[in-house]
Amino acid sequence: MKKVKYYYNTHTLRYEKLDTPLRVRLLQLIGFLAASIVTGAIIFAIAFRYIDSPKEKYLRQQNEDMAANYNVFMERLKQLEMKMGEIETRDNTVYRSIFGAQPVPDSARKKDMELKNEVKLVQSMGETELVKSIATQLNNLALVSAYQERSFDEISGLIKNKEKLLASIPAIQPVSNRDLTRIASGFGYRIDPLYKVLRPHMGLDFTAPIGTPIYATADGKIKDAGFNTGGFGNRVIISHGAGYETWYGHMVRIKARVGETVKRGEVIGYVGTSGKSTGPHCHYEVHRNGIPLDPIYYFYSDLTPAQFDRILKLAAASNQSFD
């Protein structure tokens, strides 16, 4: 039932029925609709500004995760950059200097320099650009690491070669000489036992009973083993590599064979008096690139500093050689 409205008419002093014109009703309806639309728009704007939709919440979470990952990535990249810098410094100034190798030139680390420039570029990027560049950054870092790994492989080769070189350098006495009494004649000009004149003596004479073992003083390969008509008698020559050779003369018996590989400390023959000799002894020479050197400086694995000082004085004495 439609509700009827009345109003008090002051002119007629009676309550009269209220009739609303159609125009007024239309205006009221339009006003109501306009107010509703404006109110709805305001509510929607507020909701859109301060209340996220599920999709927006998901995107916002993704954005926050990306920002966190960005910070982690940048921190990790800085740490790797510092680590690579430290490794390069040790590579050039420590490892390679130990083994006498040339430092790696900066041009060889061009990729590393490119990486440093790209790191600066990454720092200025937004998160979207960062995502696109991560693969490139990691790839470049992998290239630098691979180059450094090859450098360390080279250093490992230097270590192995250095070990081989050290094993190839004469470092012990050819006969047992713990009490340092067996050096009878040193390197240099000595009186020839037969002709009684000064002649160059290119080695050391170690006196010992016949049959005393003679040892290889370094790793090497037997170059010659047999009787020598030049005065050495039964002689052995060992080629050690790196230009080193050692000669052992006047043996009573040769144990080594030509082409055989020997190790430092291995018996190659026995003391005798064959060839031009005035008594049982081992004549020992050290050659480098064909030049005879004083063997006294190649006993560093055998002697203490005090023993070396003593044997140096014994070898320097001007006396008569045994051959």
Legacy VTK file of the C-alpha trace (Angstrom):
# vtk DataFile Version 3.0
C-alpha trace
ASCII
DATASET POLYDATA
POINTS 323 float
0.000 0.000 0.000
1.397 3.320 -1.076
2.194 5.614 1.784
0.296 8.918 1.610
1.991 12.070 2.888
0.172 15.157 4.215
1.271 18.654 5.037
-0.362 21.516 7.069
-1.595 24.369 4.919
-1.371 27.603 6.902
-3.683 29.398 4.551
-6.544 26.989 4.805
-5.586 25.836 8.283
-6.051 22.224 7.213
-3.966 19.149 6.511
-3.814 18.561 2.829
-2.474 15.676 0.773
1.104 16.192 -0.571
1.414 15.649 -4.312
5.089 15.629 -5.635
5.419 16.749 -9.247
7.040 14.344 -11.704
9.834 16.844 -12.467
10.812 16.993 -8.817
10.763 13.226 -8.587
13.038 12.947 -11.599
15.424 15.468 -10.130
15.474 13.597 -6.841
16.188 10.325 -8.657
18.959 11.888 -10.691
20.465 13.445 -7.567
20.343 10.125 -5.774
21.999 8.324 -8.661
24.661 11.021 -8.971
25.413 10.877 -5.276
25.609 7.086 -5.427
27.988 7.202 -8.378
30.217 9.793 -6.738
30.224 7.887 -3.451
31.019 4.651 -5.265
33.826 6.329 -7.183
35.290 7.698 -3.992
35.073 4.307 -2.288
36.621 2.592 -5.344
39.441 5.139 -5.487
40.203 4.693 -1.811
40.069 0.908 -2.152
42.258 0.974 -5.280
44.798 3.229 -3.553
45.081 1.466 -0.225
43.748 -2.050 -0.735
45.595 -4.445 -3.086
43.889 -6.941 -5.291
45.123 -10.579 -5.156
47.087 -10.033 -8.365
48.599 -6.837 -7.023
49.508 -8.582 -3.782
51.255 -11.320 -5.797
53.111 -8.788 -7.945
54.060 -6.756 -4.884
55.441 -9.870 -3.201
57.385 -10.720 -6.340
58.782 -7.217 -6.420
59.869 -7.424 -2.777
61.516 -10.812 -3.387
63.266 -9.426 -6.447
64.559 -6.461 -4.462
65.876 -8.785 -1.757
67.505 -11.036 -4.354
68.987 -7.979 -6.021
70.700 -6.940 -2.794
71.946 -10.464 -2.164
73.218 -10.744 -5.722
75.040 -7.428 -5.585
76.668 -8.321 -2.277
77.758 -11.694 -3.609
79.073 -10.092 -6.780
81.152 -7.661 -4.734
82.579 -10.517 -2.679
83.487 -12.469 -5.804
85.099 -9.410 -7.334
87.224 -8.901 -4.212
88.129 -12.589 -4.150
89.206 -12.545 -7.789
91.319 -9.463 -7.106
93.059 -11.197 -4.198
93.668 -14.320 -6.285
95.139 -12.285 -9.144
97.457 -10.483 -6.733
98.671 -13.749 -5.180
99.006 -15.274 -8.641
101.248 -12.485 -9.922
103.209 -11.439 -6.835
103.556 -14.704 -4.909
103.057 -17.933 -6.811
104.667 -16.907 -10.092
107.557 -15.079 -8.436
108.385 -18.217 -6.444
108.805 -20.231 -9.615
110.395 -17.470 -11.651
107.444 -17.164 -14.033
106.324 -13.943 -15.681
103.172 -12.331 -14.207
100.004 -12.654 -16.245
99.690 -9.425 -18.299
96.641 -7.244 -17.785
95.618 -7.805 -21.393
95.203 -11.494 -20.645
92.623 -10.612 -18.035
90.581 -8.477 -20.411
87.445 -10.378 -19.498
88.007 -9.474 -15.863
88.229 -5.789 -16.708
85.034 -6.062 -18.741
83.374 -7.706 -15.780
84.344 -4.833 -13.481
82.808 -2.339 -15.904
79.638 -4.407 -16.125
79.432 -4.554 -12.335
79.326 -0.764 -12.269
76.581 -0.865 -14.906
74.592 -3.375 -12.874
74.762 -1.116 -9.832
72.890 1.575 -11.775
70.251 -0.798 -13.158
66.723 -1.204 -12.020
65.452 -4.579 -10.945
63.962 -5.449 -14.353
67.221 -4.742 -16.162
69.106 -6.692 -13.505
67.079 -9.824 -14.148
67.972 -9.619 -17.833
71.685 -9.200 -17.105
72.191 -11.866 -14.429
72.999 -14.606 -16.937
75.558 -12.400 -18.694
77.201 -11.402 -15.433
77.542 -14.972 -14.241
78.831 -16.090 -17.625
81.544 -13.432 -17.598
82.509 -14.342 -14.049
82.745 -17.975 -15.118
85.083 -16.955 -17.970
87.357 -15.092 -15.562
87.365 -18.012 -13.139
88.164 -20.420 -15.961
91.111 -18.282 -17.049
92.396 -18.109 -13.477
92.007 -21.866 -13.180
94.179 -22.307 -16.274
96.745 -20.009 -14.677
96.796 -22.182 -11.557
97.151 -25.279 -13.746
100.206 -23.622 -15.262
101.574 -22.953 -11.780
100.973 -26.601 -10.869
103.044 -27.513 -13.908
105.759 -25.144 -12.723
105.708 -26.864 -9.326
106.089 -30.273 -10.915
108.851 -29.013 -13.191
110.543 -27.351 -10.214
110.457 -30.618 -8.289
111.907 -32.397 -11.298
114.569 -29.708 -11.669
115.527 -29.915 -7.982
115.794 -33.697 -8.257
118.054 -33.222 -11.303
120.536 -30.898 -9.594
123.511 -32.650 -7.929
123.011 -32.330 -4.196
124.961 -35.074 -2.345
128.518 -36.407 -2.197
129.267 -39.330 -4.506
130.723 -41.441 -1.690
129.816 -41.725 1.969
131.801 -39.035 3.774
130.170 -38.384 7.118
133.393 -37.496 8.901
134.463 -35.219 5.997
137.937 -36.836 5.749
137.742 -38.257 2.243
138.282 -35.155 0.133
141.890 -35.406 -0.959
142.029 -32.813 -3.713
139.812 -29.917 -4.680
138.725 -28.039 -7.781
141.209 -25.775 -9.603
144.910 -25.935 -10.349
146.615 -28.808 -8.533
149.985 -30.573 -8.788
149.794 -33.467 -11.232
150.870 -36.672 -9.401
152.842 -37.966 -12.396
154.265 -34.857 -14.042
154.628 -32.771 -10.843
153.398 -29.585 -12.531
150.331 -27.421 -11.954
147.430 -28.557 -14.090
143.712 -27.803 -14.053
141.830 -30.263 -11.870
138.160 -30.032 -12.871
136.676 -32.012 -10.005
137.069 -33.384 -6.498
138.985 -36.513 -5.473
137.338 -38.623 -2.781
139.669 -41.228 -1.275
138.048 -44.473 -0.172
138.870 -48.181 -0.011
138.495 -50.164 -3.221
134.913 -51.381 -3.548
133.328 -48.445 -1.687
129.932 -47.677 -3.321
129.684 -44.609 -5.549
126.270 -42.933 -5.664
124.452 -40.905 -8.310
124.244 -37.395 -6.904
120.979 -36.532 -8.714
118.263 -38.123 -10.825
119.226 -38.688 -14.418
120.003 -41.023 -17.287
123.295 -42.853 -17.860
124.976 -41.213 -20.845
128.243 -43.162 -20.797
129.471 -46.163 -18.814
132.766 -47.835 -19.730
136.517 -47.542 -19.882
137.850 -44.122 -20.870
141.258 -43.843 -22.514
141.621 -40.195 -21.537
142.757 -41.075 -18.037
139.431 -41.540 -16.221
139.620 -45.335 -16.404
136.224 -46.876 -15.733
133.974 -43.839 -15.957
130.257 -43.105 -15.714
128.593 -39.944 -17.041
125.022 -39.120 -15.972
122.886 -36.589 -17.845
120.474 -34.927 -15.428
118.724 -32.451 -17.686
118.667 -28.653 -17.361
122.238 -28.723 -18.707
123.667 -30.727 -15.776
126.034 -33.694 -16.102
128.108 -35.493 -13.471
131.253 -37.545 -14.142
132.583 -40.357 -11.951
136.052 -41.774 -12.707
138.564 -44.511 -11.775
135.974 -47.120 -10.763
137.019 -50.678 -10.098
133.657 -51.861 -11.388
130.747 -50.147 -13.106
127.234 -51.117 -12.067
125.224 -48.694 -14.251
124.380 -49.291 -17.910
124.045 -46.780 -20.747
120.440 -45.600 -21.170
119.470 -46.634 -17.659
117.524 -44.170 -15.496
118.907 -43.673 -12.002
117.739 -41.861 -8.889
119.766 -39.750 -6.490
121.537 -42.031 -4.011
121.476 -45.083 -6.289
124.739 -47.049 -6.557
126.300 -46.714 -10.029
129.723 -48.263 -9.395
132.540 -48.847 -6.908
135.718 -46.984 -5.978
138.860 -48.184 -7.717
142.145 -46.984 -9.178
141.676 -47.598 -12.898
143.078 -45.217 -15.496
145.530 -42.460 -14.600
145.395 -42.818 -10.832
147.887 -43.031 -7.976
145.519 -44.563 -5.439
141.935 -45.714 -4.836
139.608 -42.765 -5.166
136.565 -41.409 -6.998
137.188 -38.453 -9.255
133.924 -36.466 -9.365
132.985 -33.605 -11.691
129.888 -31.434 -12.167
129.252 -29.873 -15.578
126.620 -27.285 -16.544
126.109 -26.655 -20.247
129.488 -28.250 -20.913
131.374 -26.098 -18.394
133.022 -27.779 -15.354
131.874 -26.307 -12.044
133.247 -26.688 -8.542
131.319 -29.665 -7.083
131.826 -28.320 -3.561
128.758 -26.112 -4.074
126.508 -29.075 -4.919
126.395 -30.870 -1.569
123.590 -28.824 0.009
121.483 -31.885 0.867
124.417 -33.546 2.616
125.955 -30.916 4.848
125.095 -28.549 7.649
126.442 -24.972 7.397
129.291 -25.866 9.766
130.172 -28.980 7.779
130.074 -27.054 4.536
132.451 -24.448 5.934
134.837 -27.205 6.998
134.716 -29.100 3.692
135.156 -25.842 1.801
138.448 -25.260 3.587
139.587 -28.839 2.944
138.835 -28.613 -0.768
140.613 -25.251 -1.074
143.922 -26.609 0.166
146.661 -26.532 -2.466
147.900 -30.087 -2.718
148.577 -32.885 -5.168
145.693 -34.526 -6.970
145.221 -38.309 -7.241
144.923 -38.247 -11.033
LINES 1 324
323 0 1 2 3 4 5 6 7 8 9 10 11 12 13 14 15 16 17 18 19 20 21 22 23 24 25 26 27 28 29 30 31 32 33 34 35 36 37 38 39 40 41 42 43 44 45 46 47 48 49 50 51 52 53 54 55 56 57 58 59 60 61 62 63 64 65 66 67 68 69 70 71 72 73 74 75 76 77 78 79 80 81 82 83 84 85 86 87 88 89 90 91 92 93 94 95 96 97 98 99 100 101 102 103 104 105 106 107 108 109 110 111 112 113 114 115 116 117 118 119 120 121 122 123 124 125 126 127 128 129 130 131 132 133 134 135 136 137 138 139 140 141 142 143 144 145 146 147 148 149 150 151 152 153 154 155 156 157 158 159 160 161 162 163 164 165 166 167 168 169 170 171 172 173 174 175 176 177 178 179 180 181 182 183 184 185 186 187 188 189 190 191 192 193 194 195 196 197 198 199 200 201 202 203 204 205 206 207 208 209 210 211 212 213 214 215 216 217 218 219 220 221 222 223 224 225 226 227 228 229 230 231 232 233 234 235 236 237 238 239 240 241 242 243 244 245 246 247 248 249 250 251 252 253 254 255 256 257 258 259 260 261 262 263 264 265 266 267 268 269 270 271 272 273 274 275 276 277 278 279 280 281 282 283 284 285 286 287 288 289 290 291 292 293 294 295 296 297 298 299 300 301 302 303 304 305 306 307 308 309 310 311 312 313 314 315 316 317 318 319 320 321 322
